[in-house]
Amino acid sequence: MQNTACRPKITVSADGKGIVSQAGVLLLAETLRVTGLVEGLSAGLARWRAPRAVHDPGKIIGDLAVALALGGDCLADIAVLRSQPELAGPVASDPVVSRLVSALAADAPRALRAIRKARAAARERAWALAGDRAPGADGSLIPVDIDATIVIAHSEKESAAPTWKKTYGFHPLAAFADHGAGAAGEALGIMLRPGNAGSNTAAEHIEVARLALAQLPRRQRRRVLIRTDSGGGTHDFLTWLASPGRGLHYSVGMTITEEMHQAILQLPDRVWEPAYDAGGQVRSGAWVAELTGLLDLSSWPAGMRVIVRKERPHPGAQLRFTDIDGHRVTCFATDARTGQLADLELRHRRRARCEDRIRCAKDTGLRGLPLHGFAQNQIWCELVAMACELTAWMAMLALDGPARAWEPKRLRLRLFSAAGRLARGGRRLRLRLAVTWPWATQITIAITRLQDLAPG
């Protein structure tokens, strides 16, 4: 019997030529090209380019976003791209990158407007190229989910503060466009806030919603469903959402008040309808009902409905003070005039995918803010949003099947980290992937699709 545990000794040397260790970066580079993001950034950030500068600010910002998408967590990780200029082009040195970020942070409001304008234009082009794969292409509402998260600071940072979770750092509020269960999502906006920022501040929810809407193609801004947890269930935010001139729809969690508590107790058993599970099938032990007629909603927007869900808690779950008769109870408000209660409740519960988007953002640079200044870290948050949407656009334009929903860690392992060899011949540059790499064919097909979208 042959012993498979033994293998020959491997001698290592650092003298290979024509080898690239992140061949999958070409997927992101092609996505940058076909969406025109770098061109938009270059035009918007032209004022920050020194007269005799070699590197364009738009190219530097685009390279930083790609570095974050590849798993970078600091400005110096742009070196991954600098080591393979054949794929990424000329990449600025660390001092040049640092000076640019500091210069942008010195005039942060203007710089952020320029970056966001370029992102919005690139998104419109990406969605147009995607055709029926783009969000809302079938005429349905585009879900925009708003939620906050904690980012811990392990060193002194400007405006870092204690958080409600007894940690120390920041409490950013983010908005994501949901592509659905079988696809990824796009980070439309990330607002950096001190750690002691509140969870239900209406002004900041309105500001993030404005940022998110400005990122969507203009023709689709009136077909949007805003979803939040109970942090968004305030009078001011719901009044803003329900303003007739905006044409928005909403599904917003509500804190259960004493009035709601008493109304739930008055509901007869016959009005409770079975709730659905994630697959749209009846879920045992969960029910929904409407509370609208039992509440005084005169101070809330006209047409607002309140729907309640109760379910048996899973074994070991700890009930809250507001839970009733041993059931976990939650409420949400919506402006939907039609639809079964179970369908509306399932639509609202799918807001939980926002937690997946936040986790992906933390895997793409949001887990820790590497810079000291608050404005610098806001620029970093913009880079994180750009990196998240680059991977989402790449998947939407070039991938099929389950791969469209792959999260950053899986994309890096299977696609981005593939090694290859560059071969020159006939005035052409060819990237040759290892024939034994399990996803080599998938990478090749994806790159070809992107190149065919905008030949050049």
ROTIZA-387110 format. One record per residue (C-alpha): chain; x, y, z; residue in three letters; residue number from 1. Coordinates in Angstrom, 3 decimals. Each point is the difference from the previous one (the first is absolute). Example, Ala and Ser with C-alpha at 12.3 -4.5 7.8 and 13.67 -1.06 7.14 Angstrom:
residues 2
ATOM   mol         c1         c2         c3   type   seq
ATOM     A     12.300     -4.500      7.800    ALA     1
ATOM     A      1.370      3.440     -0.660    SER     2
***
This chain:
residues 456
ATOM   mol         c1         c2         c3   type   seq
ATOM     A      0.000      0.000      0.000    MET     1
ATOM     A      1.368      3.427     -0.931    GLN     2
ATOM     A      0.505      2.396      2.901    ASN     3
ATOM     A     -1.797      3.264     -0.794    THR     4
ATOM     A      1.199      1.772      3.148    ALA     5
ATOM     A      3.519      0.544     -1.350    CYS     6
ATOM     A      0.891      2.683     -2.524    ARG     7
ATOM     A      3.304      1.351     -1.240    PRO     8
ATOM     A      1.621      2.948      1.724    LYS     9
ATOM     A     -0.948      3.326     -1.594    ILE    10
ATOM     A      2.684      2.615     -0.514    THR    11
ATOM     A     -1.246      3.594     -0.060    VAL    12
ATOM     A      1.531      2.928     -1.878    SER    13
ATOM     A     -1.265      3.532     -0.651    ALA    14
ATOM     A      1.199      0.369     -3.576    ASP    15
ATOM     A     -3.100     -0.828     -2.060    GLY    16
ATOM     A     -0.830      2.289     -2.920    LYS    17
ATOM     A     -3.285      0.536     -1.792    GLY    18
ATOM     A     -1.973     -1.431      2.939    ILE    19
ATOM     A     -2.983      1.738      1.625    VAL    20
ATOM     A     -1.407     -1.141      3.333    SER    21
ATOM     A     -3.354      1.811     -0.215    GLN    22
ATOM     A     -1.041     -0.687     -3.568    ALA    23
ATOM     A     -3.642      0.495      0.960    GLY    24
ATOM     A      0.693      3.699      0.460    VAL    25
ATOM     A     -0.668      0.245     -3.738    LEU    26
ATOM     A     -3.683     -0.590      0.772    LEU    27
ATOM     A     -0.098      3.148      2.127    LEU    28
ATOM     A      2.177      1.974     -2.417    ALA    29
ATOM     A     -2.369     -0.818     -2.862    GLU    30
ATOM     A     -2.990      0.933      2.159    THR    31
ATOM     A      1.610      3.384      0.681    LEU    32
ATOM     A      0.525      0.458     -3.731    ARG    33
ATOM     A     -3.451     -0.974     -1.284    VAL    34
ATOM     A     -1.818      2.084      2.631    THR    35
ATOM     A      2.175      3.065     -0.612    GLY    36
ATOM     A      0.557      0.480      3.721    LEU    37
ATOM     A      3.648      1.064     -0.273    VAL    38
ATOM     A     -0.812      2.547     -2.715    GLU    39
ATOM     A     -2.726      1.495      2.178    GLY    40
ATOM     A      2.304      0.136      2.987    LEU    41
ATOM     A      2.751      1.597     -2.070    SER    42
ATOM     A     -2.335      2.746     -1.173    ALA    43
ATOM     A     -1.448      0.625      3.454    GLY    44
ATOM     A      3.340     -0.004      1.829    LEU    45
ATOM     A      1.947      2.033     -2.577    ALA    46
ATOM     A      0.390      2.944      2.403    ARG    47
ATOM     A      2.066     -2.222      2.314    TRP    48
ATOM     A      2.524     -0.891     -2.687    ARG    49
ATOM     A      3.266      1.932      0.256    ALA    50
ATOM     A      1.137      1.708     -3.233    PRO    51
ATOM     A      2.943     -2.362     -0.560    ARG    52
ATOM     A     -1.402     -3.084      1.686    ALA    53
ATOM     A      0.603     -3.370     -1.656    VAL    54
ATOM     A     -2.914     -1.872      1.562    HIS    55
ATOM     A     -3.635      0.944     -0.507    ASP    56
ATOM     A     -2.105      0.327      3.204    PRO    57
ATOM     A     -2.878     -1.909     -1.595    GLY    58
ATOM     A      2.264     -2.930     -0.845    LYS    59
ATOM     A      1.400     -0.004      3.549    ILE    60
ATOM     A     -3.481     -0.096      1.569    ILE    61
ATOM     A     -1.040     -2.764     -2.387    GLY    62
ATOM     A      3.112     -2.003      0.888    ASP    63
ATOM     A     -0.720      0.393      3.711    LEU    64
ATOM     A     -3.524     -1.323     -0.525    ALA    65
ATOM     A      1.368     -3.019     -1.867    VAL    66
ATOM     A      2.544     -0.620      2.777    ALA    67
ATOM     A     -2.817     -0.037      2.561    LEU    68
ATOM     A     -2.040     -2.372     -2.159    ALA    69
ATOM     A      3.006     -2.328     -0.032    LEU    70
ATOM     A      0.053     -0.015      3.805    GLY    71
ATOM     A      2.147      3.023      0.860    GLY    72
ATOM     A     -0.575      1.775      3.297    ASP    73
ATOM     A      2.405      2.955     -0.225    CYS    74
ATOM     A      1.307      2.432     -2.607    LEU    75
ATOM     A      3.318     -1.860     -0.276    ALA    76
ATOM     A     -1.778     -3.109     -1.326    ASP    77
ATOM     A     -0.104      1.713     -3.387    ILE    78
ATOM     A      3.443     -1.596     -0.376    ALA    79
ATOM     A     -1.816     -3.165     -1.138    VAL    80
ATOM     A     -0.902      1.847     -3.203    LEU    81
ATOM     A      3.330      1.784     -0.320    ARG    82
ATOM     A      1.727     -3.366     -0.285    SER    83
ATOM     A     -1.870     -0.898     -3.220    GLN    84
ATOM     A     -0.232      3.117     -2.205    PRO    85
ATOM     A     -0.866     -2.092     -3.079    GLU    86
ATOM     A     -3.442     -0.606      1.536    LEU    87
ATOM     A     -0.548      3.130      2.085    ALA    88
ATOM     A      2.005      2.587     -1.931    GLY    89
ATOM     A      2.347      2.463      1.700    PRO    90
ATOM     A     -0.761      0.235      3.727    VAL    91
ATOM     A      0.979      2.912      2.244    ALA    92
ATOM     A      2.484     -0.346      2.842    SER    93
ATOM     A     -1.095     -0.070      3.632    ASP    94
ATOM     A      0.994      3.664      0.682    PRO    95
ATOM     A     -1.970      1.189     -3.041    VAL    96
ATOM     A     -3.057     -1.986      1.110    VAL    97
ATOM     A      0.250      1.322      3.555    SER    98
ATOM     A      0.333      3.613     -1.149    ARG    99
ATOM     A     -3.031     -0.326     -2.281    LEU   100
ATOM     A     -2.224     -1.398      2.761    VAL   101
ATOM     A      1.129      2.794      2.338    SER   102
ATOM     A     -0.695      2.611     -2.692    ALA   103
ATOM     A     -3.487     -1.402     -0.636    LEU   104
ATOM     A     -0.728     -0.074      3.729    ALA   105
ATOM     A      1.036      3.656      0.312    ALA   106
ATOM     A     -2.933      0.896     -2.266    ASP   107
ATOM     A     -2.164     -3.010      0.782    ALA   108
ATOM     A     -3.477      1.336     -0.951    PRO   109
ATOM     A      1.137      0.960     -3.513    ARG   110
ATOM     A      2.065     -3.164     -0.465    ALA   111
ATOM     A     -2.856     -2.234      1.144    LEU   112
ATOM     A     -2.413      1.707     -2.402    ARG   113
ATOM     A      2.410     -0.609     -2.882    ALA   114
ATOM     A      0.524     -3.658      0.894    ILE   115
ATOM     A     -3.713     -0.633      0.502    ARG   116
ATOM     A     -0.862      1.633     -3.308    LYS   117
ATOM     A      2.461     -2.293     -1.795    ALA   118
ATOM     A     -1.386     -3.041      1.812    ARG   119
ATOM     A     -3.583      0.887     -0.964    ALA   120
ATOM     A      0.940      0.392     -3.680    ALA   121
ATOM     A      1.883     -3.313      0.020    ALA   122
ATOM     A     -2.955     -1.734      1.678    ARG   123
ATOM     A     -2.389      1.258     -2.655    GLU   124
ATOM     A      2.275     -1.375     -2.718    ARG   125
ATOM     A      0.459     -3.321      1.822    ALA   126
ATOM     A     -3.755     -0.467      0.377    TRP   127
ATOM     A     -0.558      0.916     -3.645    ALA   128
ATOM     A      2.589     -2.570     -1.106    LEU   129
ATOM     A     -1.561     -2.636      2.278    ALA   130
ATOM     A     -3.387      0.260     -1.701    GLY   131
ATOM     A     -2.552     -2.301      1.603    ASP   132
ATOM     A      2.538     -1.067      2.664    ARG   133
ATOM     A     -0.031      3.478      1.561    ALA   134
ATOM     A     -2.105      0.825      3.085    PRO   135
ATOM     A     -3.495      1.125     -0.893    GLY   136
ATOM     A      0.354     -1.034     -3.658    ALA   137
ATOM     A     -3.217     -2.016      0.263    ASP   138
ATOM     A     -1.953      3.026      1.197    GLY   139
ATOM     A      0.042     -1.004      3.671    SER   140
ATOM     A      0.995      2.291      2.839    LEU   141
ATOM     A      3.705      0.314      0.791    ILE   142
ATOM     A      0.522     -0.795      3.711    PRO   143
ATOM     A      2.376      2.403      1.760    VAL   144
ATOM     A      0.878     -1.196      3.486    ASP   145
ATOM     A      1.312      2.380      2.664    ILE   146
ATOM     A      1.746     -1.251      3.118    ASP   147
ATOM     A      2.778      0.933      2.408    ALA   148
ATOM     A      2.942     -2.016      1.265    THR   149
ATOM     A      2.811      0.294      2.514    ILE   150
ATOM     A      3.600      0.450     -1.146    VAL   151
ATOM     A      2.411     -0.458      2.888    ILE   152
ATOM     A      3.031      2.274      0.312    ALA   153
ATOM     A      3.020     -1.636      1.609    HIS   154
ATOM     A      2.049      3.207      0.056    SER   155
ATOM     A     -0.644      3.711      0.359    GLU   156
ATOM     A     -2.144      1.339     -2.829    LYS   157
ATOM     A     -1.614      3.383     -0.471    GLU   158
ATOM     A     -3.688     -0.061      1.101    SER   159
ATOM     A      0.181     -3.595      1.248    ALA   160
ATOM     A     -2.278     -0.404      3.016    ALA   161
ATOM     A     -1.575     -2.633      2.244    PRO   162
ATOM     A     -2.768     -1.971     -1.728    THR   163
ATOM     A     -3.276     -1.366      1.301    TRP   164
ATOM     A      1.551     -3.484     -0.067    LYS   165
ATOM     A      2.564      1.065      2.621    LYS   166
ATOM     A      2.771      0.121     -2.615    THR   167
ATOM     A      1.951      2.951     -1.396    TYR   168
ATOM     A      0.075      1.255     -3.550    GLY   169
ATOM     A     -2.513      1.116     -2.622    PHE   170
ATOM     A     -3.649     -0.601     -0.878    HIS   171
ATOM     A     -0.344      0.465     -3.798    PRO   172
ATOM     A     -3.391     -0.016     -1.704    LEU   173
ATOM     A     -0.102     -1.684     -3.413    ALA   174
ATOM     A     -2.435     -0.540     -2.869    ALA   175
ATOM     A      0.102     -2.984     -2.369    PHE   176
ATOM     A     -1.875     -0.822     -3.198    ALA   177
ATOM     A     -1.231     -3.581      0.224    ASP   178
ATOM     A      0.471     -2.114     -3.146    HIS   179
ATOM     A     -2.062     -2.845      1.439    GLY   180
ATOM     A      0.673     -3.391      1.557    ALA   181
ATOM     A      1.965     -1.353     -2.943    GLY   182
ATOM     A      2.328      2.969     -0.416    ALA   183
ATOM     A      2.088      2.484      1.920    ALA   184
ATOM     A     -0.807      3.566      1.054    GLY   185
ATOM     A      1.494      3.440     -0.574    GLU   186
ATOM     A      1.139      2.442      2.666    ALA   187
ATOM     A     -1.730      3.239     -0.971    LEU   188
ATOM     A      1.300      2.057      2.894    GLY   189
ATOM     A      1.866     -0.274      3.289    ILE   190
ATOM     A     -0.260      2.898      2.447    MET   191
ATOM     A      2.709     -0.063      2.641    LEU   192
ATOM     A     -1.217      0.993      3.466    ARG   193
ATOM     A      1.559      0.069      3.481    PRO   194
ATOM     A     -0.519     -3.057      2.156    GLY   195
ATOM     A     -2.548      1.763      2.195    ASN   196
ATOM     A     -2.303      0.890     -2.921    ALA   197
ATOM     A     -3.593     -1.077      0.558    GLY   198
ATOM     A     -1.754     -2.881     -1.718    SER   199
ATOM     A     -3.254      1.827     -0.780    ASN   200
ATOM     A      1.183      3.448     -1.071    THR   201
ATOM     A     -2.428      1.123     -2.695    ALA   202
ATOM     A      2.283      2.677     -1.491    ALA   203
ATOM     A      2.779     -2.492     -0.672    GLU   204
ATOM     A     -2.399     -2.577     -1.447    HIS   205
ATOM     A     -1.283      2.698     -2.349    ILE   206
ATOM     A      3.535      0.975     -0.991    GLU   207
ATOM     A      1.003     -3.598     -0.760    VAL   208
ATOM     A     -3.223     -0.526     -1.959    ALA   209
ATOM     A      0.817      3.114     -2.046    ARG   210
ATOM     A      3.500     -1.313     -0.702    LEU   211
ATOM     A     -1.431     -3.361     -1.069    ALA   212
ATOM     A     -2.613      1.499     -2.322    LEU   213
ATOM     A      2.601      2.251     -1.630    ALA   214
ATOM     A      1.987     -3.134     -0.905    GLN   215
ATOM     A     -2.883     -1.576     -1.922    LEU   216
ATOM     A     -0.735      0.703     -3.669    PRO   217
ATOM     A     -2.367      2.953     -0.154    ARG   218
ATOM     A     -2.773     -1.880     -1.788    ARG   219
ATOM     A     -0.127     -2.588      2.798    GLN   220
ATOM     A     -0.028      2.253      3.050    ARG   221
ATOM     A     -3.794     -0.120      0.214    ARG   222
ATOM     A     -0.106     -3.808      0.077    ARG   223
ATOM     A      1.826     -0.494      3.284    VAL   224
ATOM     A     -0.983     -1.874      3.157    LEU   225
ATOM     A      1.783      1.352      3.088    ILE   226
ATOM     A      0.385     -2.629      2.739    ARG   227
ATOM     A      1.382      0.534      3.488    THR   228
ATOM     A     -0.204     -1.574      3.416    ASP   229
ATOM     A     -1.722      1.740      2.915    SER   230
ATOM     A      2.780      2.610      0.033    GLY   231
ATOM     A     -1.732      1.611     -2.967    GLY   232
ATOM     A     -3.478     -0.127      1.531    GLY   233
ATOM     A     -0.199      3.686      0.920    THR   234
ATOM     A     -2.607      2.627     -0.855    HIS   235
ATOM     A      2.434      2.254     -1.852    ASP   236
ATOM     A      1.537     -2.729     -2.152    PHE   237
ATOM     A     -3.318     -1.576     -0.959    LEU   238
ATOM     A     -1.464      3.434     -0.774    THR   239
ATOM     A      2.977      0.669     -2.270    TRP   240
ATOM     A     -0.402     -3.377     -1.729    LEU   241
ATOM     A     -3.732      0.499     -0.499    ALA   242
ATOM     A      0.342      3.457     -1.570    SER   243
ATOM     A     -2.090     -0.138     -3.219    PRO   244
ATOM     A      2.687      1.650     -2.111    GLY   245
ATOM     A      2.543     -2.763      0.615    ARG   246
ATOM     A     -1.992     -2.977     -1.177    GLY   247
ATOM     A      1.729     -2.347      2.431    LEU   248
ATOM     A     -1.351     -3.139      1.613    HIS   249
ATOM     A      0.990     -1.212      3.437    TYR   250
ATOM     A      0.018     -2.973      2.339    SER   251
ATOM     A      1.360      1.144      3.356    VAL   252
ATOM     A      0.282     -1.818      3.313    GLY   253
ATOM     A     -1.865      1.481      2.967    MET   254
ATOM     A      0.712     -0.064      3.701    THR   255
ATOM     A     -2.928     -1.627      1.812    ILE   256
ATOM     A     -1.684      2.623      2.171    THR   257
ATOM     A     -2.498     -0.561      2.797    GLU   258
ATOM     A     -2.818      0.881     -2.401    GLU   259
ATOM     A      1.194     -2.659     -2.429    MET   260
ATOM     A      0.389     -2.467      2.833    HIS   261
ATOM     A     -3.622      0.462      1.052    GLN   262
ATOM     A     -1.205     -0.167     -3.618    ALA   263
ATOM     A      1.774     -3.323     -0.526    ILE   264
ATOM     A     -1.736     -1.413      3.078    LEU   265
ATOM     A     -3.367      0.984     -1.511    GLN   266
ATOM     A      0.553     -1.876     -3.253    LEU   267
ATOM     A     -2.229     -3.087     -0.237    PRO   268
ATOM     A      1.545     -3.277     -1.105    ASP   269
ATOM     A     -1.922      0.017     -3.281    ARG   270
ATOM     A      1.827      3.053     -1.387    VAL   271
ATOM     A      3.452     -1.578      0.243    TRP   272
ATOM     A      1.238     -1.387     -3.318    GLU   273
ATOM     A      2.876     -2.457     -0.473    PRO   274
ATOM     A      3.339      1.648     -0.740    ALA   275
ATOM     A      2.363     -1.127     -2.760    TYR   276
ATOM     A      3.534     -1.289      0.245    ASP   277
ATOM     A      2.853      1.263     -2.195    ALA   278
ATOM     A     -1.165     -2.214     -2.868    GLY   279
ATOM     A     -3.529      1.416      0.010    GLY   280
ATOM     A     -1.532     -3.091      1.626    GLN   281
ATOM     A     -2.182     -0.056      3.103    VAL   282
ATOM     A      2.146     -0.022      3.109    ARG   283
ATOM     A     -1.187     -1.994      2.966    SER   284
ATOM     A     -0.207      1.972      3.241    GLY   285
ATOM     A     -0.066      3.507     -1.515    ALA   286
ATOM     A     -2.949      2.303     -0.762    TRP   287
ATOM     A     -0.687      3.539     -1.232    VAL   288
ATOM     A     -2.858      2.438      0.533    ALA   289
ATOM     A     -0.793      3.670     -0.620    GLU   290
ATOM     A     -0.199      2.555      2.804    LEU   291
ATOM     A     -0.838      3.105     -2.032    THR   292
ATOM     A     -3.646      0.283      1.010    GLY   293
ATOM     A      0.777     -0.393      3.721    LEU   294
ATOM     A      2.574      2.800      0.223    LEU   295
ATOM     A     -0.170      3.776      0.031    ASP   296
ATOM     A      2.160      0.845     -3.011    LEU   297
ATOM     A     -1.200      3.588     -0.434    SER   298
ATOM     A      3.513      1.374      0.618    SER   299
ATOM     A      1.596     -2.372     -2.497    TRP   300
ATOM     A      0.029      0.243     -3.816    PRO   301
ATOM     A     -3.324     -0.580     -1.716    ALA   302
ATOM     A     -0.454     -3.510     -1.372    GLY   303
ATOM     A      2.491     -1.601      2.382    MET   304
ATOM     A     -0.813     -3.565      1.027    ARG   305
ATOM     A      1.407     -1.862      3.006    VAL   306
ATOM     A      0.458     -3.775     -0.251    ILE   307
ATOM     A      0.960     -2.283      2.887    VAL   308
ATOM     A      1.674     -3.397     -0.037    ARG   309
ATOM     A      0.113     -2.507      2.832    LYS   310
ATOM     A      1.895     -3.259      0.110    GLU   311
ATOM     A      1.028     -2.659      2.409    ARG   312
ATOM     A      3.606      0.679      1.030    PRO   313
ATOM     A      2.588     -2.594     -0.890    HIS   314
ATOM     A      1.247     -2.179      2.881    PRO   315
ATOM     A      2.248      1.952      2.340    GLY   316
ATOM     A     -1.069      3.439     -1.255    ALA   317
ATOM     A     -0.423      2.672      2.644    GLN   318
ATOM     A     -3.321      1.822     -0.155    LEU   319
ATOM     A     -0.152      3.783      0.217    ARG   320
ATOM     A     -2.154      2.101      2.295    PHE   321
ATOM     A     -2.330      0.918     -2.881    THR   322
ATOM     A     -0.590     -3.616     -1.098    ASP   323
ATOM     A     -3.494     -1.305      0.625    ILE   324
ATOM     A     -1.246     -3.378      1.217    ASP   325
ATOM     A      3.310     -1.694     -0.638    GLY   326
ATOM     A      0.178      1.195     -3.628    HIS   327
ATOM     A      2.675      2.203     -1.563    ARG   328
ATOM     A     -1.823      3.067     -1.379    VAL   329
ATOM     A      1.211      2.551     -2.573    THR   330
ATOM     A     -1.746      2.831     -1.863    CYS   331
ATOM     A      0.702      1.985     -3.135    PHE   332
ATOM     A     -1.651      2.851     -1.903    ALA   333
ATOM     A     -0.565      0.079     -3.746    THR   334
ATOM     A     -1.748      2.119     -2.602    ASP   335
ATOM     A     -1.015     -3.054     -2.087    ALA   336
ATOM     A     -3.670      0.152     -0.894    ARG   337
ATOM     A     -0.276     -3.499     -1.443    THR   338
ATOM     A      1.518     -3.402      0.592    GLY   339
ATOM     A     -0.512     -2.788      2.493    GLN   340
ATOM     A      1.251      0.672      3.496    LEU   341
ATOM     A      2.318     -3.004     -0.126    ALA   342
ATOM     A      1.578      1.242     -3.246    ASP   343
ATOM     A      0.519      3.503      1.386    LEU   344
ATOM     A      1.537     -1.397      3.179    GLU   345
ATOM     A      2.321     -2.283     -1.979    LEU   346
ATOM     A      1.057      2.957     -2.152    ARG   347
ATOM     A      0.849      1.965      3.123    HIS   348
ATOM     A      1.836     -2.906      1.634    ARG   349
ATOM     A      2.266     -0.291     -3.034    ARG   350
ATOM     A      1.533      3.225      1.265    ARG   351
ATOM     A      2.176     -2.349      2.052    ALA   352
ATOM     A      2.152     -0.449     -3.110    ARG   353
ATOM     A      1.385      3.407      0.905    CYS   354
ATOM     A      1.908     -1.758      2.780    GLU   355
ATOM     A      1.710     -2.104     -2.675    ASP   356
ATOM     A      0.930      3.157     -1.919    ARG   357
ATOM     A      1.489      1.539      3.149    ILE   358
ATOM     A      1.998     -3.148      0.656    ARG   359
ATOM     A      1.335      0.121     -3.556    CYS   360
ATOM     A      0.882      3.673      0.431    ALA   361
ATOM     A      1.947     -0.869      3.136    LYS   362
ATOM     A      1.852     -2.625     -2.025    ASP   363
ATOM     A      0.789      2.752     -2.510    THR   364
ATOM     A      1.633      2.570      2.253    GLY   365
ATOM     A     -2.708      1.125      2.411    LEU   366
ATOM     A      1.049     -2.255      2.872    ARG   367
ATOM     A      2.570      2.558      1.127    GLY   368
ATOM     A      0.634      3.616     -1.012    LEU   369
ATOM     A      3.756      0.320     -0.586    PRO   370
ATOM     A      0.378      3.794      0.010    LEU   371
ATOM     A     -0.014      2.497      2.869    HIS   372
ATOM     A     -2.090      2.927     -1.251    GLY   373
ATOM     A     -3.777     -0.206     -0.158    PHE   374
ATOM     A     -0.119      1.486     -3.526    ALA   375
ATOM     A      2.719     -2.425     -1.129    GLN   376
ATOM     A     -2.032     -2.922      1.293    ASN   377
ATOM     A     -3.098      1.321     -1.778    GLN   378
ATOM     A      2.018     -0.125     -3.225    ILE   379
ATOM     A      0.947     -3.561      0.971    TRP   380
ATOM     A     -3.702     -0.874      0.411    CYS   381
ATOM     A     -0.584      1.325     -3.520    GLU   382
ATOM     A      2.762     -2.311     -1.241    LEU   383
ATOM     A     -1.671     -2.922      1.801    VAL   384
ATOM     A     -3.319      0.785     -1.708    ALA   385
ATOM     A      1.778      0.191     -3.355    MET   386
ATOM     A      1.738     -3.344      0.567    ALA   387
ATOM     A     -3.319     -1.648      0.953    CYS   388
ATOM     A     -1.751      1.264     -3.095    GLU   389
ATOM     A      2.907     -0.981     -2.261    LEU   390
ATOM     A     -0.367     -3.634      1.076    THR   391
ATOM     A     -3.791      0.242     -0.333    ALA   392
ATOM     A      0.232      1.469     -3.511    TRP   393
ATOM     A      2.550     -2.606     -1.028    MET   394
ATOM     A     -2.282     -2.807      1.182    ALA   395
ATOM     A     -3.059      1.570     -1.634    MET   396
ATOM     A      1.729      0.493     -3.356    LEU   397
ATOM     A      2.219     -3.068     -0.236    ALA   398
ATOM     A     -1.091     -2.848      2.282    LEU   399
ATOM     A     -2.880     -2.465     -0.166    ASP   400
ATOM     A     -1.839     -2.294      2.386    GLY   401
ATOM     A      1.072     -0.321      3.633    PRO   402
ATOM     A      3.200      1.963     -0.702    ALA   403
ATOM     A     -2.049      3.203     -0.161    ARG   404
ATOM     A     -0.611     -0.295      3.730    ALA   405
ATOM     A      3.561     -0.846      1.016    TRP   406
ATOM     A      1.237      2.156      2.850    GLU   407
ATOM     A      3.413      1.729     -0.035    PRO   408
ATOM     A      1.879     -2.795      1.765    LYS   409
ATOM     A     -1.133     -2.575     -2.537    ARG   410
ATOM     A      0.652      2.300     -2.953    LEU   411
ATOM     A      3.552      0.540      1.230    ARG   412
ATOM     A      0.659     -3.675      0.570    LEU   413
ATOM     A     -1.404     -1.253     -3.303    ARG   414
ATOM     A      0.346      2.855     -2.480    LEU   415
ATOM     A      2.185      2.893      1.094    PHE   416
ATOM     A      2.898     -2.014      1.456    SER   417
ATOM     A      0.527     -2.180     -3.068    ALA   418
ATOM     A      3.620      0.062     -1.177    ALA   419
ATOM     A      0.962      0.363     -3.637    GLY   420
ATOM     A      2.842      0.564     -2.421    ARG   421
ATOM     A      0.286      2.878     -2.434    LEU   422
ATOM     A      1.102     -0.946     -3.501    ALA   423
ATOM     A      0.871      2.442     -2.777    ARG   424
ATOM     A     -0.228     -0.769     -3.669    GLY   425
ATOM     A     -1.267      1.569     -3.196    GLY   426
ATOM     A     -0.232      3.418      1.706    ARG   427
ATOM     A     -2.504     -1.459      2.420    ARG   428
ATOM     A      0.100     -0.700      3.690    LEU   429
ATOM     A     -1.645     -3.246      1.111    ARG   430
ATOM     A     -0.835     -1.034      3.559    LEU   431
ATOM     A      0.276     -3.758      0.389    ARG   432
ATOM     A     -1.734     -1.553      3.005    LEU   433
ATOM     A      0.923     -3.385      1.417    ALA   434
ATOM     A     -2.032     -2.682     -1.746    VAL   435
ATOM     A     -0.396     -1.797      3.331    THR   436
ATOM     A     -1.607      2.988      1.751    TRP   437
ATOM     A     -3.631     -1.060      0.576    PRO   438
ATOM     A     -1.440      3.389     -0.913    TRP   439
ATOM     A      2.338      0.912     -2.877    ALA   440
ATOM     A     -2.735     -0.416     -2.618    THR   441
ATOM     A     -2.397      2.113      2.042    GLN   442
ATOM     A      2.586      2.787      0.283    ILE   443
ATOM     A      0.705     -0.135     -3.727    THR   444
ATOM     A     -3.689      0.191     -0.931    ILE   445
ATOM     A     -0.608      2.869      2.427    ALA   446
ATOM     A      2.913      2.080     -1.286    ILE   447
ATOM     A     -1.073     -0.615     -3.605    THR   448
ATOM     A     -3.544      1.160      0.792    ARG   449
ATOM     A      1.271      3.218      1.531    LEU   450
ATOM     A      2.305      0.674     -2.937    GLN   451
ATOM     A     -2.840     -0.597     -2.457    ASP   452
ATOM     A     -2.216      2.542      1.764    LEU   453
ATOM     A      2.299      2.863     -0.982    ALA   454
ATOM     A      2.747     -1.147     -2.389    PRO   455
ATOM     A      3.146      2.056      0.208    GLY   456
***
